[in-house]
Amino acid sequence: MAELKHWSEEGNALHGKFKFKDFTDAFGFLVQVAILQEKHNHHAEIKNIYNRVELILTTHDAGNTVTEKDYKLAKEIERLLDE
C-alpha cells in the first residue's frame, strides 16, 4: 500500500481519491482510467465532482473483496499520475 499514496483499503474495497486542477484534467484522467479498465477487464465504481475523482475497486467474482486484481489496477492507475 505504500506505493499507493492515493488509495486506502476500507471495508472490502480499495478507495482512490484524486484531486485535479479543474474538470478538464479530472475528466482526462478518467478517460485514461477507462482504457486501463478495459485492458484489465476490471472496472471501478467512479465518482466525479468537478475536479475530484473517487474510484472504488473490489472484485465482485471473488465475493466482493479486495484481491490482487484490484491492487494491480490501482498501481497502474497510480502510474498515470506520474506521466
Secondary structure, DSSP 8 states (H G I E B T S, - for coil): -TT-TTEEEETTEEEEEEE-SSHHHHHHHHHHHHHHHHHHT---EEEEETTEEEEEE-BGGGTSB--HHHHHHHHHHHHHTT-
